[in-house]
């Protein structure tokens, strides 16, 4: 009798749909038993000898991915400073710290957080808010969700098959094992990262500024591919064997950025004759860049980085002082990259006016 009704529940399409709904909700609310539902349904299916394990695994994977993407979109829509509490100095420093890490090590964070409920929510929302590119987040989340679904279904299926004559016990044991393993993983991760978290917390408590990770001369220049004002993709690799002046500026068509861009324009011929290619990068879209280039007659490529992925890679987005206040924004910076793709000069917090003249002296052109 027990096996019969357990089998009926396991083969009901409603059971799979309810499980999927719980997994999606689990992406937002840690109290929702998403993992438990997957393990229990897999155990019930295996104990009843039903060929629905594949359907359960697919449903768990799809719903896990949907939940993760929904969290990502919430973070992307809410941003980092929509609400007053987000603008508190300590919160902004902490968010910026997480933001920098997630752009440097997205795979390790997303894969690890998938098994830790609170961490999963934090990482997914922060990934969206910090504009981690969809092309990076989506495949990582898909693979992490697939591994997560396979793991929970496997636990349920194994104990369901071993205890096929006692389906309810199979469900209880498989859920208990899954929870135990999950808590163990959480404890291991907590132990390994305790020192790093304590160090970060101490910096926040002391009010220490958490600036972006800065590049040093001699280090490899981070690779990138970005659209230009016409939508054509431009890669750093396109200039292999050439010297590149790569400069980051806050916004097109603003006074300071216009002055700087025009200085590069007026000195472009001499820079080219010395073997340097000039590239400008901002978070503006291609349309704004096209207007900027046309109005100021800028003949060098202007690249669009709206997700700030390249800004973060070069350490040009973070805390800066503006009108006496500390704000988050683009840090005006210039990098000189040699023919081998290494950073020759890393110049942060440069001034818009007179910067190109100073750069020419540093390069030995004057």
C-alpha positions in Angstrom: 0.0 0.0 0.0 2.8 2.4 1.0 4.7 1.7 -2.2 1.6 2.2 -4.3 0.7 5.7 -3.2 4.4 6.8 -3.2 4.6 5.6 -6.8 1.5 7.5 -7.7 2.8 10.7 -6.2 6.2 10.2 -8.0 4.7 9.8 -11.4 2.3 12.7 -11.1 3.2 15.6 -13.4 2.0 17.9 -10.6 4.8 16.5 -8.3 7.5 17.6 -10.8 5.8 21.0 -11.3 5.6 21.6 -7.5 9.2 20.6 -7.2 10.2 23.1 -9.9 8.3 25.8 -8.2 9.9 25.2 -4.9 13.4 25.2 -6.5 12.7 28.6 -8.1 11.4 30.1 -4.8 14.5 28.6 -3.1 16.6 31.0 -5.2 15.1 33.9 -3.2 14.0 32.4 0.1 16.3 30.0 2.0 13.4 28.6 4.0 11.9 27.0 0.9 12.9 23.3 0.8 14.0 23.2 -2.9 16.8 20.7 -2.4 14.6 18.5 -0.2 11.9 18.4 -2.8 14.4 17.3 -5.5 15.9 14.6 -3.3 12.6 13.3 -2.0 11.0 13.1 -5.4 14.0 11.3 -6.9 14.0 8.8 -4.0 10.3 8.2 -4.4 10.7 7.6 -8.2 13.6 5.2 -7.7 11.9 3.2 -5.0 8.9 2.8 -7.1 11.0 1.8 -10.1 9.7 4.6 -12.3 11.6 5.9 -15.3 11.1 9.5 -14.3 14.6 10.2 -12.9 15.6 12.0 -16.1 12.5 14.2 -16.0 13.2 15.1 -12.4 16.8 16.0 -13.1 15.9 18.1 -16.1 13.2 19.9 -14.1 15.5 20.6 -11.2 18.2 21.9 -13.5 15.9 24.2 -15.5 14.2 25.6 -12.3 17.6 26.1 -10.6 18.8 28.1 -13.7 15.5 30.1 -13.8 15.8 31.0 -10.1 19.5 32.1 -10.4 18.7 34.2 -13.5 15.7 35.8 -11.7 18.0 36.8 -8.8 20.6 38.1 -11.3 17.9 40.3 -13.0 16.7 41.6 -9.6 20.2 42.7 -8.8 20.7 44.2 -12.3 17.4 46.1 -12.0 17.9 47.4 -8.5 21.5 48.4 -8.9 23.9 49.3 -6.2 22.5 52.6 -4.9 18.8 52.7 -5.4 17.9 52.6 -1.7 19.3 54.7 1.1 20.7 51.8 3.0 22.8 50.9 0.0 24.4 54.3 0.0 25.8 54.0 3.6 29.6 54.1 3.5 30.2 50.7 5.1 27.7 49.0 2.8 29.2 50.6 -0.3 32.6 49.5 0.7 31.4 46.0 1.3 29.5 45.8 -1.9 32.5 47.1 -3.9 34.7 44.5 -2.3 32.3 41.7 -3.4 31.9 43.3 -6.7 35.6 43.2 -7.4 35.9 39.6 -6.3 33.0 38.4 -8.5 34.6 40.0 -11.6 37.9 38.4 -10.8 36.7 34.9 -9.8 33.2 34.4 -11.1 33.4 30.7 -11.7 34.6 29.8 -8.2 32.0 32.0 -6.5 29.1 30.8 -8.6 30.0 27.1 -8.3 30.6 27.3 -4.6 27.6 29.4 -3.7 25.2 27.0 -5.5 25.5 24.7 -2.5 25.2 27.4 0.2 21.7 29.0 0.3 22.6 32.4 1.7 25.7 32.7 -0.4 23.8 31.7 -3.5 21.4 34.6 -3.2 24.1 37.1 -2.4 26.3 36.1 -5.3 23.5 36.0 -7.8 22.1 39.4 -6.8 25.6 41.0 -6.6 26.5 39.5 -10.0 23.5 41.3 -11.5 24.0 44.6 -9.6 27.7 44.7 -10.5 26.9 44.1 -14.1 28.8 40.8 -14.5 28.2 40.1 -18.2 25.3 37.8 -19.1 27.7 35.9 -21.4 29.8 35.1 -18.3 27.0 34.5 -15.7 24.6 32.4 -17.8 26.9 29.5 -18.8 28.5 29.4 -15.4 25.1 29.3 -13.7 23.9 26.7 -16.2 26.8 24.3 -15.5 26.6 24.9 -11.7 22.8 24.2 -11.8 23.3 21.0 -13.8 25.9 19.7 -11.3 23.6 20.7 -8.4 20.6 18.9 -9.9 22.6 15.8 -10.8 24.0 15.6 -7.2 20.7 15.8 -5.5 18.9 13.5 -7.9 21.7 11.0 -7.5 21.5 10.9 -3.7 17.7 10.4 -3.9 18.0 7.7 -6.6 20.7 5.7 -4.8 18.8 5.5 -1.5 15.5 5.0 -3.3 16.9 1.9 -5.1 18.6 0.6 -2.0 15.4 0.9 0.1 12.9 0.1 -2.6 10.7 -1.9 -0.3 10.5 1.0 2.2 10.0 4.1 0.1 9.2 6.4 3.0 12.4 5.4 4.8 14.3 5.9 1.6 13.0 9.4 1.3 13.9 10.3 4.9 17.4 8.8 4.7 18.2 10.4 1.3 17.0 13.8 2.5 19.0 13.4 5.7 22.2 12.5 3.8 21.8 15.4 1.4 21.3 17.9 4.2 24.3 16.4 6.1 26.6 16.7 3.0 25.3 20.2 2.4 26.0 21.3 5.9 29.5 19.8 5.7 30.2 21.6 2.5 29.0 24.9 4.1 31.2 24.3 7.1 34.3 23.6 5.0 33.8 26.7 2.9 33.2 28.8 6.0 36.4 27.5 7.6 38.5 28.1 4.5 37.2 31.6 4.0 37.0 32.7 7.6 40.3 34.5 7.6 39.5 36.4 4.4 36.1 37.4 5.7 37.6 38.6 9.0 40.2 40.7 7.2 37.6 42.3 5.0 35.3 42.9 8.0 38.1 44.6 9.8 38.8 46.9 6.9 35.1 47.9 6.8 35.0 48.4 10.6 38.1 50.7 10.4 36.5 52.6 7.5 39.4 51.8 5.2 38.7 52.6 1.5 38.3 49.5 -0.7 39.6 50.6 -4.0 39.7 48.6 -7.2 42.6 46.2 -7.6 45.2 48.1 -9.6 47.5 46.8 -12.2 51.3 47.2 -11.9 53.9 47.7 -14.6 55.2 44.4 -15.9 52.0 42.5 -15.5 50.1 41.2 -18.5 47.4 43.5 -19.8 43.9 41.9 -19.4 42.5 40.8 -22.7 39.2 42.2 -23.9 36.8 42.5 -26.8 34.5 45.5 -26.9 32.2 47.1 -29.5 33.3 50.4 -31.0 31.0 53.3 -32.0 29.9 51.5 -35.1 29.2 48.2 -33.3 32.3 46.4 -34.7 34.2 44.3 -32.2 37.7 45.4 -31.3 40.1 43.2 -29.3 43.3 44.0 -27.6 44.7 41.0 -29.5 44.1 42.9 -32.7 47.1 45.0 -31.8 49.5 42.3 -30.9 53.1 43.4 -31.6 52.1 47.1 -31.4 52.3 49.6 -28.6 48.9 50.7 -27.3 47.8 53.7 -25.2 44.6 52.6 -23.6 42.7 55.3 -21.6 39.5 55.1 -19.6 37.3 58.2 -19.1 34.1 58.7 -17.2 31.6 59.9 -19.9 31.5 61.0 -23.5 30.7 64.6 -24.3 31.4 65.9 -20.8 33.8 68.9 -20.5 36.8 67.1 -19.0 36.5 64.1 -21.2 36.1 66.3 -24.3 39.3 68.2 -23.4 41.2 64.9 -22.9 39.9 63.3 -26.1 40.7 66.4 -28.1 44.3 66.4 -26.7 44.7 62.8 -27.8 43.3 63.8 -31.2 45.7 66.7 -31.6 48.7 64.6 -30.6 47.6 61.4 -32.5 49.9 61.9 -35.5 53.1 62.1 -33.3 51.9 59.2 -31.2 51.3 57.1 -34.3 54.7 58.0 -35.7 56.3 56.8 -32.4 54.4 53.5 -32.9 51.5 54.0 -30.5 47.8 53.2 -31.1 45.3 55.1 -29.0 42.1 53.4 -27.7 39.5 55.1 -25.5 37.1 53.1 -23.2 34.0 54.3 -21.4 30.7 52.9 -20.2 28.8 54.8 -22.9 26.8 53.0 -25.5 27.9 53.0 -29.2 25.3 55.7 -30.1 26.8 58.1 -27.5 30.3 57.3 -28.7 29.4 57.9 -32.3 27.9 61.3 -31.5 31.0 62.1 -29.4 33.4 61.1 -32.2 31.5 63.0 -34.9 31.1 66.2 -32.8 34.8 66.3 -31.8 36.2 64.7 -35.0 37.9 61.9 -33.0 39.7 59.5 -35.4 40.8 56.9 -32.9 38.6 54.0 -31.7 36.2 54.6 -28.8 35.1 51.4 -27.2 31.9 50.7 -25.2 32.0 48.8 -21.8 28.6 49.3 -20.3 28.9 46.2 -18.1 32.1 47.6 -16.6 33.8 44.3 -17.0 36.9 45.7 -18.6 36.9 48.7 -16.2 37.0 46.2 -13.3 39.7 44.1 -15.0 41.9 47.2 -15.2 40.9 48.6 -11.8 39.4 51.7 -13.2 36.0 51.6 -11.4 35.8 52.2 -7.7 35.8 54.9 -5.0 36.9 58.3 -5.9 36.6 61.8 -4.5 34.2 64.2 -6.3 33.3 67.7 -4.9 34.5 66.7 -1.5 32.4 63.5 -1.4 33.5 59.8 -1.8 31.5 58.3 -4.6 31.7 55.2 -6.8 32.6 55.8 -10.4 35.1 55.6 -13.2 38.6 56.5 -12.3 40.2 58.4 -15.1 43.3 56.3 -16.0 45.7 55.6 -18.8 47.7 52.4 -19.6 50.7 52.1 -21.9 50.9 48.5 -23.2 54.1 47.3 -24.9 54.5 45.1 -27.9 54.4 41.9 -25.8 51.1 42.8 -24.2 52.5 43.8 -20.8 51.7 46.9 -18.9 54.5 49.4 -19.3 52.8 52.3 -17.4 49.7 52.3 -15.3 48.5 55.8 -14.6 45.5 56.2 -12.2 43.6 59.3 -11.2 45.1 61.4 -14.0 43.9 64.9 -14.8 41.9 65.6 -17.9 43.7 68.8 -18.7 47.4 68.4 -19.5 47.4 64.7 -19.3 48.5 64.0 -22.8 51.4 66.4 -22.5 52.5 64.7 -19.3 52.2 61.3 -21.0 54.3 62.4 -24.0 57.1 63.4 -21.5 56.8 60.0 -19.8 57.1 58.3 -23.2 60.2 60.3 -24.1 58.4 62.1 -27.0 59.3 65.6 -25.8 
